């Protein structure tokens, strides 16, 4: 079965390679030639545009870094909407419910079904096929591609409402953003008070303060000072901003989300969009005059 895959970044490349390893022919497109050249290494064919991918395959996946890229690929000039063979577009990107709904409407007008299927689990999850995949859209279309989704992770059907999975992803990422920010803040405070950051993480993980940030992100990327977990600060800021927009549209309070957003906006300014999101600890360290993980060096 030939599958289209658009977007060969840190997440897209391993997902596309897993589909190829499962025996599917993969037709790829990325704006970066070096990415498509790498994809040839796992047997992918290279298309000249998103529309070309959609001319050559019935099911097209996309993993894209921004709202603008997702819209361009889905419904823009030379997008998949103009393809002659495509029947289903599966967007693995995080774009928010409004963009997902707009893409769905325009694609549906051309007889193309759409599923929004944002993923969670980071680069390691994409490499290992352990991503959580939140899916919304027509249930029968989900059933038709469940086997493909299972090759890259664990699909969970959220809603038949277009955009429902996007809302779920923003909820998930706000939780991830808040717990990483809170863990960074408290560990820096403890380090300033003279506690060993490694011991603090051990205590948190043994008690009620344990989170994914303390169990995984800090031991893997903060304490060893590698800051290479695999998710960019700019992407986390995008997701937090999208959460705030959706909460505002629903008329809901978001005090905690706003406080979380303040820390991420600070990290964006001081560390840059391309920094690893575990670098959120660095602005706090700068103010405190301490280095988390220094005790083990």
Protein Blocks (a to p, Z undefined) as FASTA:
>chain_A
ZZddehjafklmmmmmmmmmnopacddddfblklmmmmmmnopacdfbfklmmmmpmbdc
dddfbfklmmmmmmmghiaklpmkbmbdcdfbdebjklmmmmmmmmmmnopacdddddee
ijmlmmnopaccddedjfklmmmmmmmmmmnmccddfbfcghklmmmmmmmmmmmmmmmm
mmmmmmmmmmmnopafklmmmmmmmmmmbcfklmmmmmmmmmnonopnopafklmmmmmm
mmmmmmmmnopackkmmmmmmmmmmmmmmnojkbcfklmmmmmmmmnopaehklmZZ
